[in-house]
Amino acid sequence: MDWFLSGHNRFLFHITCNGLVVGYCGGFVSEYVGDGSTSGMMRHAMRQAVIGGIRKPWLIFDKNLRHFYPLVVKNFFRAAGLPRKKKLPAIQSIPAGEKKAGLVVIGVHPSHRGTPVFSLLMAEFEKQAAQRNIHKLVLTVKKDNLRAVNAYKKQHWFISVEKEDSLQMMKDINPPDET
């Protein structure tokens, strides 16, 4: 989970019962177009590959890793800020009012399904987003995961995009009252 927790725009929390974790949830707030949990994983993987190459340089010549060379070189140039053959589009910041909190991971222990654990996790996810002044929530779920889809719908999420095998769901939350 290092890839996930290395950033101020990520959050992870859990619920315990009798000293055991019975539910967990994590979210991510994108700061620019193309920023997401996948890009975070890729940056972490690239950093770990560099560290691995320094610690065990003979691995660089491993025939099973050769097909990764173009990706490594491209990302090295990108990270170092060196000129590239192809010009990449400029990074566009997401305006504050359009930022969304993405539900990246959530899980409830099977013995605690049907209890308030899921609702408590969802309420905390909304609270974490609101604390970051985010009022739009998004998630992606497999289309055939009907238990999850129905659970999200009960929490007032709606389907915003339907793809071949997944659904993007959204929820708008109200900004906190300013009194």
TORKOL-4160 file (C-alpha; in steps of 0.2 Angstrom, whole numbers, padded with zeros to 4 digits, m for minus):
179
<pt num="1" X="0000" Y="0000" Z="0000"/>
<pt num="2" X="0015" Y="0012" Z="0000"/>
<pt num="3" X="0010" Y="0018" Z="m0018"/>
<pt num="4" X="m0007" Y="0023" Z="m0011"/>
<pt num="5" X="m0002" Y="0031" Z="0005"/>
<pt num="6" X="0013" Y="0042" Z="m0002"/>
<pt num="7" X="0003" Y="0058" Z="m0005"/>
<pt num="8" X="m0007" Y="0071" Z="0004"/>
<pt num="9" X="m0022" Y="0069" Z="m0008"/>
<pt num="10" X="m0025" Y="0051" Z="m0002"/>
<pt num="11" X="m0033" Y="0044" Z="0013"/>
<pt num="12" X="m0036" Y="0027" Z="0021"/>
<pt num="13" X="m0045" Y="0022" Z="0036"/>
<pt num="14" X="m0053" Y="0006" Z="0045"/>
<pt num="15" X="m0065" Y="0000" Z="0058"/>
<pt num="16" X="m0061" Y="m0012" Z="0071"/>
<pt num="17" X="m0071" Y="m0024" Z="0082"/>
<pt num="18" X="m0063" Y="m0033" Z="0096"/>
<pt num="19" X="m0046" Y="m0028" Z="0090"/>
<pt num="20" X="m0048" Y="m0035" Z="0073"/>
<pt num="21" X="m0050" Y="m0025" Z="0057"/>
<pt num="22" X="m0068" Y="m0028" Z="0050"/>
<pt num="23" X="m0069" Y="m0015" Z="0037"/>
<pt num="24" X="m0057" Y="m0003" Z="0027"/>
<pt num="25" X="m0059" Y="0011" Z="0014"/>
<pt num="26" X="m0047" Y="0022" Z="0004"/>
<pt num="27" X="m0050" Y="0037" Z="m0007"/>
<pt num="28" X="m0040" Y="0048" Z="m0019"/>
<pt num="29" X="m0042" Y="0066" Z="m0024"/>
<pt num="30" X="m0035" Y="0070" Z="m0042"/>
<pt num="31" X="m0026" Y="0086" Z="m0043"/>
<pt num="32" X="m0023" Y="0086" Z="m0062"/>
<pt num="33" X="m0030" Y="0078" Z="m0078"/>
<pt num="34" X="m0023" Y="0060" Z="m0079"/>
<pt num="35" X="m0019" Y="0059" Z="m0060"/>
<pt num="36" X="m0027" Y="0044" Z="m0052"/>
<pt num="37" X="m0024" Y="0028" Z="m0043"/>
<pt num="38" X="m0016" Y="0020" Z="m0058"/>
<pt num="39" X="m0003" Y="0033" Z="m0061"/>
<pt num="40" X="0001" Y="0033" Z="m0043"/>
<pt num="41" X="0004" Y="0014" Z="m0044"/>
<pt num="42" X="0015" Y="0017" Z="m0060"/>
<pt num="43" X="0025" Y="0030" Z="m0051"/>
<pt num="44" X="0028" Y="0019" Z="m0036"/>
<pt num="45" X="0032" Y="0004" Z="m0047"/>
<pt num="46" X="0045" Y="0014" Z="m0057"/>
<pt num="47" X="0053" Y="0021" Z="m0041"/>
<pt num="48" X="0054" Y="0003" Z="m0034"/>
<pt num="49" X="0062" Y="m0003" Z="m0051"/>
<pt num="50" X="0075" Y="0011" Z="m0050"/>
<pt num="51" X="0079" Y="0006" Z="m0032"/>
<pt num="52" X="0080" Y="m0012" Z="m0037"/>
<pt num="53" X="0091" Y="m0008" Z="m0052"/>
<pt num="54" X="0103" Y="0001" Z="m0040"/>
<pt num="55" X="0103" Y="m0013" Z="m0027"/>
<pt num="56" X="0104" Y="m0027" Z="m0039"/>
<pt num="57" X="0111" Y="m0020" Z="m0056"/>
<pt num="58" X="0113" Y="m0037" Z="m0064"/>
<pt num="59" X="0094" Y="m0038" Z="m0065"/>
<pt num="60" X="0094" Y="m0024" Z="m0078"/>
<pt num="61" X="0101" Y="m0037" Z="m0090"/>
<pt num="62" X="0088" Y="m0050" Z="m0086"/>
<pt num="63" X="0080" Y="m0056" Z="m0103"/>
<pt num="64" X="0062" Y="m0056" Z="m0094"/>
<pt num="65" X="0064" Y="m0037" Z="m0091"/>
<pt num="66" X="0069" Y="m0031" Z="m0108"/>
<pt num="67" X="0052" Y="m0028" Z="m0115"/>
<pt num="68" X="0050" Y="m0015" Z="m0101"/>
<pt num="69" X="0065" Y="m0005" Z="m0107"/>
<pt num="70" X="0055" Y="0007" Z="m0118"/>
<pt num="71" X="0043" Y="0011" Z="m0104"/>
<pt num="72" X="0058" Y="0014" Z="m0092"/>
<pt num="73" X="0067" Y="0025" Z="m0104"/>
<pt num="74" X="0051" Y="0036" Z="m0107"/>
<pt num="75" X="0047" Y="0038" Z="m0089"/>
<pt num="76" X="0065" Y="0042" Z="m0085"/>
<pt num="77" X="0065" Y="0056" Z="m0097"/>
<pt num="78" X="0048" Y="0062" Z="m0090"/>
<pt num="79" X="0054" Y="0061" Z="m0072"/>
<pt num="80" X="0071" Y="0070" Z="m0076"/>
<pt num="81" X="0062" Y="0084" Z="m0087"/>
<pt num="82" X="0073" Y="0080" Z="m0102"/>
<pt num="83" X="0067" Y="0084" Z="m0119"/>
<pt num="84" X="0058" Y="0070" Z="m0128"/>
<pt num="85" X="0054" Y="0066" Z="m0147"/>
<pt num="86" X="0036" Y="0068" Z="m0144"/>
<pt num="87" X="0029" Y="0083" Z="m0135"/>
<pt num="88" X="0017" Y="0078" Z="m0121"/>
<pt num="89" X="0002" Y="0089" Z="m0117"/>
<pt num="90" X="0005" Y="0101" Z="m0103"/>
<pt num="91" X="m0002" Y="0095" Z="m0086"/>
<pt num="92" X="m0019" Y="0103" Z="m0083"/>
<pt num="93" X="m0024" Y="0107" Z="m0065"/>
<pt num="94" X="m0042" Y="0102" Z="m0061"/>
<pt num="95" X="m0051" Y="0118" Z="m0055"/>
<pt num="96" X="m0055" Y="0117" Z="m0036"/>
<pt num="97" X="m0074" Y="0116" Z="m0039"/>
<pt num="98" X="m0072" Y="0101" Z="m0051"/>
<pt num="99" X="m0061" Y="0090" Z="m0041"/>
<pt num="100" X="m0068" Y="0073" Z="m0036"/>
<pt num="101" X="m0064" Y="0060" Z="m0023"/>
<pt num="102" X="m0062" Y="0043" Z="m0030"/>
<pt num="103" X="m0067" Y="0028" Z="m0019"/>
<pt num="104" X="m0051" Y="0017" Z="m0023"/>
<pt num="105" X="m0054" Y="0003" Z="m0011"/>
<pt num="106" X="m0067" Y="m0003" Z="0001"/>
<pt num="107" X="m0069" Y="m0020" Z="0010"/>
<pt num="108" X="m0080" Y="m0027" Z="0024"/>
<pt num="109" X="m0075" Y="m0044" Z="0032"/>
<pt num="110" X="m0088" Y="m0057" Z="0027"/>
<pt num="111" X="m0093" Y="m0060" Z="0045"/>
<pt num="112" X="m0098" Y="m0041" Z="0046"/>
<pt num="113" X="m0108" Y="m0040" Z="0030"/>
<pt num="114" X="m0126" Y="m0034" Z="0034"/>
<pt num="115" X="m0120" Y="m0024" Z="0049"/>
<pt num="116" X="m0118" Y="m0005" Z="0049"/>
<pt num="117" X="m0099" Y="m0007" Z="0045"/>
<pt num="118" X="m0102" Y="m0003" Z="0026"/>
<pt num="119" X="m0113" Y="0012" Z="0030"/>
<pt num="120" X="m0100" Y="0019" Z="0043"/>
<pt num="121" X="m0086" Y="0017" Z="0030"/>
<pt num="122" X="m0096" Y="0026" Z="0017"/>
<pt num="123" X="m0100" Y="0040" Z="0030"/>
<pt num="124" X="m0082" Y="0042" Z="0034"/>
<pt num="125" X="m0077" Y="0042" Z="0016"/>
<pt num="126" X="m0089" Y="0057" Z="0013"/>
<pt num="127" X="m0083" Y="0066" Z="0028"/>
<pt num="128" X="m0065" Y="0064" Z="0022"/>
<pt num="129" X="m0070" Y="0071" Z="0005"/>
<pt num="130" X="m0079" Y="0085" Z="0013"/>
<pt num="131" X="m0064" Y="0090" Z="0024"/>
<pt num="132" X="m0054" Y="0092" Z="0008"/>
<pt num="133" X="m0068" Y="0103" Z="0001"/>
<pt num="134" X="m0073" Y="0090" Z="m0012"/>
<pt num="135" X="m0092" Y="0087" Z="m0016"/>
<pt num="136" X="m0092" Y="0075" Z="m0030"/>
<pt num="137" X="m0088" Y="0057" Z="m0027"/>
<pt num="138" X="m0084" Y="0043" Z="m0040"/>
<pt num="139" X="m0080" Y="0025" Z="m0040"/>
<pt num="140" X="m0079" Y="0011" Z="m0053"/>
<pt num="141" X="m0087" Y="m0006" Z="m0050"/>
<pt num="142" X="m0088" Y="m0022" Z="m0060"/>
<pt num="143" X="m0105" Y="m0023" Z="m0068"/>
<pt num="144" X="m0108" Y="m0041" Z="m0062"/>
<pt num="145" X="m0104" Y="m0036" Z="m0044"/>
<pt num="146" X="m0123" Y="m0034" Z="m0040"/>
<pt num="147" X="m0120" Y="m0034" Z="m0021"/>
<pt num="148" X="m0109" Y="m0019" Z="m0022"/>
<pt num="149" X="m0119" Y="m0010" Z="m0035"/>
<pt num="150" X="m0135" Y="m0012" Z="m0024"/>
<pt num="151" X="m0125" Y="m0007" Z="m0008"/>
<pt num="152" X="m0119" Y="0009" Z="m0017"/>
<pt num="153" X="m0137" Y="0013" Z="m0023"/>
<pt num="154" X="m0143" Y="0011" Z="m0005"/>
<pt num="155" X="m0130" Y="0025" Z="m0001"/>
<pt num="156" X="m0138" Y="0036" Z="m0014"/>
<pt num="157" X="m0124" Y="0033" Z="m0028"/>
<pt num="158" X="m0130" Y="0033" Z="m0046"/>
<pt num="159" X="m0123" Y="0026" Z="m0062"/>
<pt num="160" X="m0115" Y="0039" Z="m0072"/>
<pt num="161" X="m0106" Y="0029" Z="m0085"/>
<pt num="162" X="m0110" Y="0011" Z="m0091"/>
<pt num="163" X="m0096" Y="0002" Z="m0100"/>
<pt num="164" X="m0094" Y="m0016" Z="m0106"/>
<pt num="165" X="m0090" Y="m0024" Z="m0090"/>
<pt num="166" X="m0090" Y="m0009" Z="m0077"/>
<pt num="167" X="m0100" Y="0005" Z="m0071"/>
<pt num="168" X="m0094" Y="0022" Z="m0065"/>
<pt num="169" X="m0105" Y="0028" Z="m0051"/>
<pt num="170" X="m0106" Y="0046" Z="m0043"/>
<pt num="171" X="m0113" Y="0054" Z="m0028"/>
<pt num="172" X="m0115" Y="0073" Z="m0025"/>
<pt num="173" X="m0113" Y="0078" Z="m0006"/>
<pt num="174" X="m0118" Y="0094" Z="0001"/>
<pt num="175" X="m0104" Y="0106" Z="0007"/>
<pt num="176" X="m0105" Y="0109" Z="0026"/>
<pt num="177" X="m0116" Y="0122" Z="0032"/>
<pt num="178" X="m0107" Y="0139" Z="0035"/>
<pt num="179" X="m0116" Y="0146" Z="0051"/>
